[in-house]
């Protein structure tokens, strides 16, 4: 699975933040729910339009961004 097929960035949507499949829910939203202790199932129950693949794409996007940050700062 390539997160670039799921994570979209549009200048006029959510101030250009990375969103899931063009919807108004951001990668940050999903990551903050996970960081707050929500389980995958709880997120999927609260947001029925999301899929497990969407959540995994958010994690993959965050990991890729972290890797890029490390590479640039080293």
N, C-alpha and C positions, 0 to 999 in steps of 0.2 A: 504494500500500500504506500502510495506516494502522497504525503500530506498536501502537496501542491495541487492535487486534484480536488481537495476539499477546502483548504484555507484560501480565502479570497481577500484582497485588499482593494477597496474602492474609495477614492478621495472623498466622495460625498456621503459615505456611510460610516457612522460612528467615528467621525473625524479621521478616517483613513486607517483605523486600527484593523488588525487581522480578524476577520469574521469567518464563521462556518457557513459554507455553501451560499454565500451572498445574503444570508439572514442577518439579523441585527444582534445576534449573540456573538460575543467576541471570544477569542482564545483566552484572554485574561479572565473573562467571566467563568469559563469552565475550569481553568486552573485554580481560580480562587475558591470555587466550590470544593474542589478536591483538597486544597490546602486547609480548608475549614473542617475537613473530616467527612464530607459527603462521600458515599460510595458511588461507584458507577451506576448501580441499579437505582439509587435515590435520584441521581441526576436524570437518568432516563425516564423515571416515573414523573418527575417534576416538569420535564421538557420532552414530551412525547415525540416531537419532531426531530429530536437528536437521535443519533445511532451510536452504537459502540465504536464504530469506525470513526465517527466525528470526534469522540473523546480521545481515541488513540492518535488521531491526526493532530490534536492540540498538544499532546505530550511529545509527539515527534517534532512538531514545529518548535516547541520550547527547547528541546534537546539540541536541535540544529542551531537555533539562535545562540544558545549557550556555547556551543562548540565554536561558532563564528566569533563570539566575543573573546573567548580564550585565545584563539588564533591571532586575532588583531592585537591583543594586549601583550602577547609574549614577544 
